[in-house]
Amino acid sequence: MPKIVIESGKVFNMGGFIIERKANLPYVDVIVGNPMREDIKAPAPVYNKEQLEEYKRLGLIVEPLQENEGLEEAIEKVKQKVKEQIK
């Protein structure tokens, strides 16, 4: 399976990496942040919820975005978590 590199301290929107017809997630998008000091390679694209659980096991912050939530606010929330947790 292909992988993406999530750089140390970075936060981004997974929208373009989610295969909606297969993933069938209970939320509209996912924000991912890397609080680790090293870059993380993670499987992509996302085909199911289990892949997002794998992201968590890798040490990434995974924040689902509900339909009524704003993207900018969710990104800022994850950025703050990354800043607080950077190891």
N, C-alpha and C positions, 0 to 999 in steps of 0.2 A: 504494500500500500504506500502511496506517496506520503511525504511528510512536509510540514511547514516548520520553519524556524521562528520561534517566538523569542525575540531578543529580551535580554535581562532588563527589567524595569519598564517594559513597554506594555501598552494596553491597546487592544483593537477590537473591532466589530467582526464577528465571525459570519455575518450575513452572507457574504459571497462564497463561503466555504460550506454552507449547509445545503444538502440536497433535500429540499422540502418534500418532494413526493415520496421519498423513502424514509426520511428521518421522522416525520410525523410527530414533531415536538409539541408539548403543551404550551409553548410560548412562541413569540414572533421572531426573536433574535437572541443572540448570546454575546456577551462581552467577556473577553478573556484578558487576564493580566498576568504577567510573569514577575513574581516577587523574589525570584532567585537571582543570585549573582552571576549565574551562567545562563547562556541561551538554552532553550529547551526545544527539542524536535518532537513534534506531535503529529499523529496521523491526521490526514486531511484528504479529501473533504469529509464532512461529518454526515454519516449515514443513519445514526441512531443515538439515542440518549446514553447508551453505554459508552460511546466514544467520549462524551463529555465527562463521564465518571472517570475515564482513563486520564483525561486532562487533570482532574483533581488529584488523582494518585501521583501524577508527575510533579505536583506541587503548584500547579497553576490555579489562579482564582477564576472561577466560572460563575458569571452572574447572568441568569436568564432575564430577558426583557419581555415584560408583559405588554399586551396591546395598548393599554392606557398609559404606559410609561414613556417618557421622552428619552431619546437616544443620547443627547448631550449630557443629561443629568446622570444617566446610567454609566456613561464613560467616566465622568468626573468621580462618581462613587467608587468605581474600580481603581481609578488612578490614586485616590486617597488610600485605599486598602493596600495597594502595591507600595506606596510611599511608607506606610506604617509597618509593613511586614518585610521589607527588603532584607534579605539575609546575606 
